[in-house]
Structure formats: C-alpha cells, structure tokens
Amino acid sequence: MAELFERLAPVARLAFFDKRGTGLSDRNVGIAPLEVRMDDAIVVMDACEMESASILGISEGGPMSLLMAATYREGVESLVLYGSALRGGHFGSH
C-alpha cells in the first residue's frame, strides 16, 4: 500500500483516517455504526477543505465508503474498494 500511496502523492492530494478506536484515536469507544463512521470521514474532508474526493475503502472501510458514495453523491467523485465485502467475513455485520 505504501508504494501505491507514494505513486499517488505527486498527482493527488491524499488524506487518511482510521475508524474510531484505532490509530491515534481514543480506545474503548465501541464499534461505531456505519453512519457515524461516514460522518467522521466527512469531518476529515471538511477539515482538509475537500469539497469532493475519490474514496478508497480498504477492508471493513468498504461498506462505509459505499454508504458515503450513495448518501453524498456530490462529495464522492469515484470509489475504489480493496479487499472488502458487503456481507460475510469478519466485518460484514459492522
């Protein structure tokens, strides 16, 4: 993934975020519903002053990315899913 991001960086502005409870965020926050995760992504876009973006949903970020693309069509230019699923697997029900 690092190589992909290194290749994208010269031609695109990249913004990353991890769901609540991972990365540098507070722990023990429980599993947030997809709508809350989507709102978190929109807050990041707003903070970065991005009116629209191409979204890469990786793993369990895929369902949230799909919801975001369907809900905020004007804010999602394109959508790429990687290693994701709508149902099944260990993350399909979150």
A tleap script that builds the chain and sets N, CA, C and O, in Angstrom:
source leaprc.protein.ff14SB
mol = sequence {
  NMET ALA GLU LEU PHE GLU ARG LEU ALA PRO
  VAL ALA ARG LEU ALA PHE PHE ASP LYS ARG
  GLY THR GLY LEU SER ASP ARG ASN VAL GLY
  ILE ALA PRO LEU GLU VAL ARG MET ASP ASP
  ALA ILE VAL VAL MET ASP ALA CYS GLU MET
  GLU SER ALA SER ILE LEU GLY ILE SER GLU
  GLY GLY PRO MET SER LEU LEU MET ALA ALA
  THR TYR ARG GLU GLY VAL GLU SER LEU VAL
  LEU TYR GLY SER ALA LEU ARG GLY GLY HIE
  PHE GLY SER CHIE
}
set mol.1.N position { 0.822 -1.179 0.000 }
set mol.1.CA position { 0.000 0.000 0.000 }
set mol.1.C position { 0.874 1.253 0.000 }
set mol.1.O position { 0.516 2.260 -0.612 }
set mol.2.N position { 2.006 1.195 0.677 }
set mol.2.CA position { 2.877 2.370 0.729 }
set mol.2.C position { 3.316 2.772 -0.674 }
set mol.2.O position { 3.368 3.960 -0.993 }
set mol.3.N position { 3.631 1.791 -1.510 }
set mol.3.CA position { 4.048 2.105 -2.884 }
set mol.3.C position { 2.913 2.765 -3.658 }
set mol.3.O position { 3.148 3.715 -4.406 }
set mol.4.N position { 1.696 2.281 -3.491 }
set mol.4.CA position { 0.547 2.898 -4.153 }
set mol.4.C position { 0.412 4.350 -3.727 }
set mol.4.O position { 0.241 5.229 -4.572 }
set mol.5.N position { 0.485 4.611 -2.437 }
set mol.5.CA position { 0.333 5.976 -1.945 }
set mol.5.C position { 1.478 6.868 -2.406 }
set mol.5.O position { 1.265 8.045 -2.697 }
set mol.6.N position { 2.688 6.321 -2.477 }
set mol.6.CA position { 3.827 7.098 -2.975 }
set mol.6.C position { 3.638 7.480 -4.441 }
set mol.6.O position { 4.050 8.563 -4.857 }
set mol.7.N position { 3.026 6.609 -5.216 }
set mol.7.CA position { 2.776 6.912 -6.630 }
set mol.7.C position { 1.637 7.918 -6.801 }
set mol.7.O position { 1.646 8.717 -7.737 }
set mol.8.N position { 0.673 7.877 -5.910 }
set mol.8.CA position { -0.449 8.810 -5.986 }
set mol.8.C position { -0.083 10.212 -5.498 }
set mol.8.O position { -0.613 11.201 -6.004 }
set mol.9.N position { 0.804 10.302 -4.535 }
set mol.9.CA position { 1.115 11.579 -3.889 }
set mol.9.C position { 1.518 12.696 -4.859 }
set mol.9.O position { 1.088 13.832 -4.658 }
set mol.10.N position { 2.312 12.436 -5.891 }
set mol.10.CA position { 2.679 13.543 -6.789 }
set mol.10.C position { 1.523 14.077 -7.643 }
set mol.10.O position { 1.601 15.193 -8.155 }
set mol.11.N position { 0.459 13.294 -7.799 }
set mol.11.CA position { -0.627 13.699 -8.700 }
set mol.11.C position { -1.958 13.933 -7.981 }
set mol.11.O position { -2.931 14.348 -8.611 }
set mol.12.N position { -2.013 13.673 -6.675 }
set mol.12.CA position { -3.268 13.815 -5.948 }
set mol.12.C position { -2.987 14.246 -4.512 }
set mol.12.O position { -1.917 13.987 -3.960 }
set mol.13.N position { -3.960 14.899 -3.938 }
set mol.13.CA position { -3.883 15.233 -2.517 }
set mol.13.C position { -4.472 14.063 -1.745 }
set mol.13.O position { -5.594 13.640 -2.025 }
set mol.14.N position { -3.733 13.536 -0.780 }
set mol.14.CA position { -4.165 12.361 -0.028 }
set mol.14.C position { -4.511 12.751 1.404 }
set mol.14.O position { -3.793 13.523 2.040 }
set mol.15.N position { -5.607 12.215 1.898 }
set mol.15.CA position { -5.981 12.375 3.300 }
set mol.15.C position { -6.359 10.990 3.810 }
set mol.15.O position { -7.084 10.255 3.141 }
set mol.16.N position { -5.872 10.638 4.984 }
set mol.16.CA position { -6.110 9.321 5.558 }
set mol.16.C position { -6.807 9.467 6.908 }
set mol.16.O position { -6.594 10.442 7.629 }
set mol.17.N position { -7.634 8.496 7.233 }
set mol.17.CA position { -8.145 8.448 8.594 }
set mol.17.C position { -8.462 6.999 8.940 }
set mol.17.O position { -8.813 6.194 8.078 }
set mol.18.N position { -8.329 6.692 10.216 }
set mol.18.CA position { -8.694 5.385 10.747 }
set mol.18.C position { -10.001 5.533 11.495 }
set mol.18.O position { -10.319 6.600 12.021 }
set mol.19.N position { -10.746 4.455 11.533 }
set mol.19.CA position { -12.011 4.495 12.275 }
set mol.19.C position { -11.747 4.721 13.760 }
set mol.19.O position { -10.632 4.537 14.248 }
set mol.20.N position { -12.788 5.117 14.453 }
set mol.20.CA position { -12.687 5.340 15.895 }
set mol.20.C position { -12.141 4.099 16.596 }
set mol.20.O position { -12.493 2.970 16.257 }
set mol.21.N position { -11.276 4.333 17.576 }
set mol.21.CA position { -10.718 3.236 18.353 }
set mol.21.C position { -9.439 2.654 17.770 }
set mol.21.O position { -8.854 1.744 18.358 }
set mol.22.N position { -8.993 3.165 16.620 }
set mol.22.CA position { -7.743 2.692 16.015 }
set mol.22.C position { -6.826 3.881 15.775 }
set mol.22.O position { -7.225 5.031 15.963 }
set mol.23.N position { -5.609 3.602 15.363 }
set mol.23.CA position { -4.659 4.685 15.099 }
set mol.23.C position { -4.396 5.494 16.350 }
set mol.23.O position { -4.117 4.931 17.409 }
set mol.24.N position { -4.483 6.816 16.242 }
set mol.24.CA position { -4.200 7.698 17.365 }
set mol.24.C position { -5.453 8.098 18.148 }
set mol.24.O position { -5.372 8.899 19.079 }
set mol.25.N position { -6.613 7.543 17.773 }
set mol.25.CA position { -7.844 7.920 18.481 }
set mol.25.C position { -7.955 7.203 19.819 }
set mol.25.O position { -7.209 6.269 20.115 }
set mol.26.N position { -8.915 7.673 20.622 }
set mol.26.CA position { -9.158 7.058 21.930 }
set mol.26.C position { -9.545 5.589 21.759 }
set mol.26.O position { -10.180 5.213 20.774 }
set mol.27.N position { -9.158 4.780 22.717 }
set mol.27.CA position { -9.515 3.364 22.713 }
set mol.27.C position { -10.828 3.153 23.457 }
set mol.27.O position { -11.356 4.066 24.091 }
set mol.28.N position { -11.338 1.937 23.364 }
set mol.28.CA position { -12.550 1.538 24.086 }
set mol.28.C position { -13.749 2.435 23.781 }
set mol.28.O position { -14.478 2.842 24.685 }
set mol.29.N position { -13.941 2.736 22.506 }
set mol.29.CA position { -15.091 3.561 22.117 }
set mol.29.C position { -16.211 2.718 21.529 }
set mol.29.O position { -17.253 3.250 21.147 }
set mol.30.N position { -16.009 1.424 21.454 }
set mol.30.CA position { -17.014 0.542 20.882 }
set mol.30.C position { -16.992 0.594 19.366 }
set mol.30.O position { -16.186 1.305 18.765 }
set mol.31.N position { -17.879 -0.162 18.766 }
set mol.31.CA position { -17.957 -0.212 17.307 }
set mol.31.C position { -19.016 0.786 16.855 }
set mol.31.O position { -20.202 0.631 17.147 }
set mol.32.N position { -18.574 1.794 16.151 }
set mol.32.CA position { -19.496 2.836 15.684 }
set mol.32.C position { -20.273 2.330 14.473 }
set mol.32.O position { -19.723 1.611 13.639 }
set mol.33.N position { -21.543 2.699 14.374 }
set mol.33.CA position { -22.321 2.320 13.186 }
set mol.33.C position { -21.747 2.979 11.930 }
set mol.33.O position { -21.007 3.959 12.009 }
set mol.34.N position { -22.100 2.425 10.778 }
set mol.34.CA position { -21.578 2.940 9.510 }
set mol.34.C position { -21.875 4.430 9.332 }
set mol.34.O position { -21.039 5.171 8.816 }
set mol.35.N position { -23.066 4.872 9.757 }
set mol.35.CA position { -23.427 6.279 9.599 }
set mol.35.C position { -22.484 7.189 10.378 }
set mol.35.O position { -22.135 8.268 9.900 }
set mol.36.N position { -22.071 6.769 11.565 }
set mol.36.CA position { -21.141 7.561 12.379 }
set mol.36.C position { -19.769 7.568 11.730 }
set mol.36.O position { -19.114 8.610 11.685 }
set mol.37.N position { -19.322 6.423 11.225 }
set mol.37.CA position { -18.031 6.362 10.537 }
set mol.37.C position { -18.039 7.265 9.305 }
set mol.37.O position { -17.059 7.955 9.023 }
set mol.38.N position { -19.161 7.252 8.571 }
set mol.38.CA position { -19.277 8.098 7.392 }
set mol.38.C position { -19.189 9.573 7.805 }
set mol.38.O position { -18.489 10.355 7.162 }
set mol.39.N position { -19.890 9.949 8.865 }
set mol.39.CA position { -19.823 11.327 9.341 }
set mol.39.C position { -18.401 11.699 9.741 }
set mol.39.O position { -17.971 12.829 9.506 }
set mol.40.N position { -17.663 10.767 10.341 }
set mol.40.CA position { -16.262 11.014 10.686 }
set mol.40.C position { -15.434 11.298 9.433 }
set mol.40.O position { -14.597 12.200 9.431 }
set mol.41.N position { -15.667 10.534 8.374 }
set mol.41.CA position { -14.933 10.760 7.118 }
set mol.41.C position { -15.258 12.133 6.546 }
set mol.41.O position { -14.376 12.813 6.022 }
set mol.42.N position { -16.503 12.538 6.643 }
set mol.42.CA position { -16.899 13.855 6.132 }
set mol.42.C position { -16.269 14.964 6.965 }
set mol.42.O position { -15.901 16.005 6.420 }
set mol.43.N position { -16.136 14.764 8.275 }
set mol.43.CA position { -15.465 15.741 9.130 }
set mol.43.C position { -14.005 15.891 8.694 }
set mol.43.O position { -13.483 17.005 8.647 }
set mol.44.N position { -13.349 14.781 8.379 }
set mol.44.CA position { -11.963 14.842 7.906 }
set mol.44.C position { -11.895 15.603 6.591 }
set mol.44.O position { -11.026 16.457 6.414 }
set mol.45.N position { -12.802 15.304 5.667 }
set mol.45.CA position { -12.822 16.038 4.389 }
set mol.45.C position { -13.023 17.532 4.631 }
set mol.45.O position { -12.346 18.355 4.016 }
set mol.46.N position { -13.941 17.882 5.515 }
set mol.46.CA position { -14.187 19.296 5.827 }
set mol.46.C position { -12.940 19.953 6.422 }
set mol.46.O position { -12.588 21.074 6.058 }
set mol.47.N position { -12.278 19.246 7.339 }
set mol.47.CA position { -11.071 19.787 7.966 }
set mol.47.C position { -9.958 20.004 6.944 }
set mol.47.O position { -9.140 20.912 7.085 }
set mol.48.N position { -9.939 19.163 5.919 }
set mol.48.CA position { -8.932 19.280 4.856 }
set mol.48.C position { -9.404 20.198 3.725 }
set mol.48.O position { -8.717 20.360 2.716 }
set mol.49.N position { -10.583 20.795 3.909 }
set mol.49.CA position { -11.182 21.679 2.907 }
set mol.49.C position { -11.334 20.991 1.554 }
set mol.49.O position { -11.026 21.567 0.511 }
set mol.50.N position { -11.812 19.755 1.590 }
set mol.50.CA position { -12.074 18.975 0.386 }
set mol.50.C position { -13.575 18.970 0.128 }
set mol.50.O position { -14.340 18.423 0.921 }
set mol.51.N position { -13.998 19.574 -0.973 }
set mol.51.CA position { -15.417 19.559 -1.318 }
set mol.51.C position { -15.846 18.208 -1.861 }
set mol.51.O position { -16.995 17.798 -1.693 }
set mol.52.N position { -14.919 17.516 -2.514 }
set mol.52.CA position { -15.193 16.185 -3.044 }
set mol.52.C position { -13.890 15.399 -3.058 }
set mol.52.O position { -12.800 15.959 -2.942 }
set mol.53.N position { -14.035 14.079 -3.204 }
set mol.53.CA position { -12.851 13.222 -3.159 }
set mol.53.C position { -13.122 11.905 -3.865 }
set mol.53.O position { -14.268 11.483 -4.017 }
set mol.54.N position { -12.059 11.276 -4.285 }
set mol.54.CA position { -12.095 9.883 -4.703 }
set mol.54.C position { -11.821 9.074 -3.444 }
set mol.54.O position { -10.850 9.336 -2.733 }
set mol.55.N position { -12.667 8.099 -3.168 }
set mol.55.CA position { -12.595 7.346 -1.915 }
set mol.55.C position { -12.039 5.952 -2.169 }
set mol.55.O position { -12.472 5.263 -3.092 }
set mol.56.N position { -11.078 5.541 -1.347 }
set mol.56.CA position { -10.538 4.181 -1.362 }
set mol.56.C position { -10.967 3.518 -0.068 }
set mol.56.O position { -10.479 3.869 1.006 }
set mol.57.N position { -11.879 2.560 -0.167 }
set mol.57.CA position { -12.354 1.824 1.003 }
set mol.57.C position { -11.624 0.503 1.103 }
set mol.57.O position { -11.802 -0.377 0.261 }
set mol.58.N position { -10.803 0.363 2.130 }
set mol.58.CA position { -9.991 -0.842 2.311 }
set mol.58.C position { -10.601 -1.697 3.412 }
set mol.58.O position { -10.935 -1.200 4.487 }
set mol.59.N position { -10.741 -2.985 3.131 }
set mol.59.CA position { -11.240 -3.954 4.097 }
set mol.59.C position { -12.596 -3.523 4.642 }
set mol.59.O position { -13.529 -3.315 3.867 }
set mol.60.N position { -12.723 -3.386 5.957 }
set mol.60.CA position { -14.022 -3.038 6.523 }
set mol.60.C position { -14.396 -1.577 6.284 }
set mol.60.O position { -15.487 -1.154 6.666 }
set mol.61.N position { -13.518 -0.808 5.664 }
set mol.61.CA position { -13.864 0.549 5.253 }
set mol.61.C position { -14.730 0.566 4.006 }
set mol.61.O position { -15.290 1.604 3.654 }
set mol.62.N position { -14.846 -0.574 3.333 }
set mol.62.CA position { -15.634 -0.660 2.111 }
set mol.62.C position { -17.109 -0.358 2.304 }
set mol.62.O position { -17.643 0.497 1.597 }
set mol.63.N position { -17.796 -1.022 3.235 }
set mol.63.CA position { -19.215 -0.724 3.424 }
set mol.63.C position { -19.482 0.741 3.778 }
set mol.63.O position { -20.458 1.319 3.298 }
set mol.64.N position { -18.636 1.349 4.607 }
set mol.64.CA position { -18.801 2.755 4.947 }
set mol.64.C position { -18.588 3.623 3.709 }
set mol.64.O position { -19.294 4.612 3.514 }
set mol.65.N position { -17.626 3.259 2.883 }
set mol.65.CA position { -17.354 4.020 1.667 }
set mol.65.C position { -18.521 3.923 0.685 }
set mol.65.O position { -18.868 4.906 0.030 }
set mol.66.N position { -19.121 2.746 0.584 }
set mol.66.CA position { -20.298 2.583 -0.270 }
set mol.66.C position { -21.461 3.436 0.227 }
set mol.66.O position { -22.142 4.087 -0.565 }
set mol.67.N position { -21.686 3.430 1.543 }
set mol.67.CA position { -22.744 4.251 2.116 }
set mol.67.C position { -22.478 5.729 1.846 }
set mol.67.O position { -23.398 6.478 1.518 }
set mol.68.N position { -21.248 6.139 1.982 }
set mol.68.CA position { -20.887 7.532 1.738 }
set mol.68.C position { -21.123 7.915 0.281 }
set mol.68.O position { -21.643 8.994 -0.003 }
set mol.69.N position { -20.740 7.030 -0.647 }
set mol.69.CA position { -20.941 7.308 -2.068 }
set mol.69.C position { -22.419 7.403 -2.405 }
set mol.69.O position { -22.809 8.215 -3.244 }
set mol.70.N position { -23.246 6.588 -1.767 }
set mol.70.CA position { -24.680 6.612 -2.040 }
set mol.70.C position { -25.375 7.800 -1.373 }
set mol.70.O position { -26.353 8.327 -1.904 }
set mol.71.N position { -24.876 8.216 -0.222 }
set mol.71.CA position { -25.517 9.282 0.550 }
set mol.71.C position { -25.054 10.674 0.119 }
set mol.71.O position { -25.862 11.599 0.037 }
set mol.72.N position { -23.763 10.823 -0.154 }
set mol.72.CA position { -23.174 12.119 -0.502 }
set mol.72.C position { -22.590 12.066 -1.912 }
set mol.72.O position { -21.384 12.217 -2.105 }
set mol.73.N position { -23.455 11.853 -2.876 }
set mol.73.CA position { -23.007 11.698 -4.266 }
set mol.73.C position { -22.195 12.881 -4.752 }
set mol.73.O position { -21.239 12.709 -5.508 }
set mol.74.N position { -22.565 14.090 -4.324 }
set mol.74.CA position { -21.829 15.273 -4.778 }
set mol.74.C position { -20.427 15.347 -4.184 }
set mol.74.O position { -19.564 16.038 -4.726 }
set mol.75.N position { -20.191 14.655 -3.093 }
set mol.75.CA position { -18.889 14.701 -2.433 }
set mol.75.C position { -17.967 13.547 -2.774 }
set mol.75.O position { -16.794 13.560 -2.398 }
set mol.76.N position { -18.477 12.548 -3.481 }
set mol.76.CA position { -17.656 11.381 -3.836 }
set mol.76.C position { -17.522 11.331 -5.357 }
set mol.76.O position { -18.476 11.012 -6.067 }
set mol.77.N position { -16.325 11.651 -5.842 }
set mol.77.CA position { -16.066 11.662 -7.280 }
set mol.77.C position { -15.971 10.256 -7.851 }
set mol.77.O position { -16.477 9.973 -8.937 }
set mol.78.N position { -15.314 9.380 -7.098 }
set mol.78.CA position { -15.163 7.994 -7.523 }
set mol.78.C position { -14.928 7.140 -6.286 }
set mol.78.O position { -14.605 7.644 -5.210 }
set mol.79.N position { -15.098 5.835 -6.468 }
set mol.79.CA position { -14.995 4.902 -5.346 }
set mol.79.C position { -14.224 3.673 -5.783 }
set mol.79.O position { -14.511 3.081 -6.823 }
set mol.80.N position { -13.243 3.297 -4.981 }
set mol.80.CA position { -12.471 2.076 -5.206 }
set mol.80.C position { -12.546 1.250 -3.931 }
set mol.80.O position { -12.296 1.758 -2.838 }
set mol.81.N position { -12.891 -0.025 -4.073 }
set mol.81.CA position { -12.912 -0.929 -2.929 }
set mol.81.C position { -11.770 -1.921 -3.078 }
set mol.81.O position { -11.516 -2.436 -4.167 }
set mol.82.N position { -11.085 -2.183 -1.969 }
set mol.82.CA position { -9.961 -3.115 -1.981 }
set mol.82.C position { -10.106 -4.066 -0.802 }
set mol.82.O position { -10.135 -3.638 0.352 }
set mol.83.N position { -10.196 -5.363 -1.100 }
set mol.83.CA position { -10.273 -6.373 -0.046 }
set mol.83.C position { -11.487 -6.191 0.841 }
set mol.83.O position { -11.393 -6.329 2.060 }
set mol.84.N position { -12.626 -5.882 0.242 }
set mol.84.CA position { -13.814 -5.572 1.015 }
set mol.84.C position { -14.978 -6.441 0.573 }
set mol.84.O position { -14.908 -7.128 -0.446 }
set mol.85.N position { -16.056 -6.402 1.362 }
set mol.85.CA position { -17.259 -7.152 1.047 }
set mol.85.C position { -18.452 -6.461 1.674 }
set mol.85.O position { -18.306 -5.738 2.661 }
set mol.86.N position { -19.627 -6.675 1.113 }
set mol.86.CA position { -20.849 -6.127 1.696 }
set mol.86.C position { -21.387 -7.012 2.805 }
set mol.86.O position { -21.900 -6.522 3.812 }
set mol.87.N position { -21.267 -8.317 2.614 }
set mol.87.CA position { -21.768 -9.259 3.611 }
set mol.87.C position { -20.775 -10.385 3.788 }
set mol.87.O position { -19.945 -10.654 2.920 }
set mol.88.N position { -20.877 -11.032 4.927 }
set mol.88.CA position { -19.992 -12.162 5.192 }
set mol.88.C position { -18.650 -11.699 5.723 }
set mol.88.O position { -18.411 -10.504 5.899 }
set mol.89.N position { -17.800 -12.643 5.968 }
set mol.89.CA position { -16.493 -12.313 6.506 }
set mol.89.C position { -16.602 -11.799 7.916 }
set mol.89.O position { -17.697 -11.761 8.477 }
set mol.90.N position { -15.491 -11.404 8.502 }
set mol.90.CA position { -15.482 -10.961 9.883 }
set mol.90.C position { -15.962 -9.534 10.068 }
set mol.90.O position { -16.172 -9.108 11.204 }
set mol.91.N position { -16.143 -8.775 8.982 }
set mol.91.CA position { -16.533 -7.397 9.137 }
set mol.91.C position { -17.868 -7.056 8.478 }
set mol.91.O position { -18.295 -5.903 8.535 }
set mol.92.N position { -18.523 -8.006 7.867 }
set mol.92.CA position { -19.738 -7.727 7.106 }
set mol.92.C position { -20.911 -7.239 7.935 }
set mol.92.O position { -21.815 -6.611 7.383 }
set mol.93.N position { -20.938 -7.496 9.227 }
set mol.93.CA position { -22.092 -7.116 10.031 }
set mol.93.C position { -21.895 -5.806 10.782 }
set mol.93.O position { -22.808 -5.382 11.491 }
set mol.94.N position { -20.754 -5.150 10.662 }
set mol.94.CA position { -20.500 -3.904 11.415 }
set mol.94.C position { -21.008 -2.719 10.683 }
set mol.94.O position { -20.880 -1.594 11.165 }
savepdb mol mol.pdb
quit
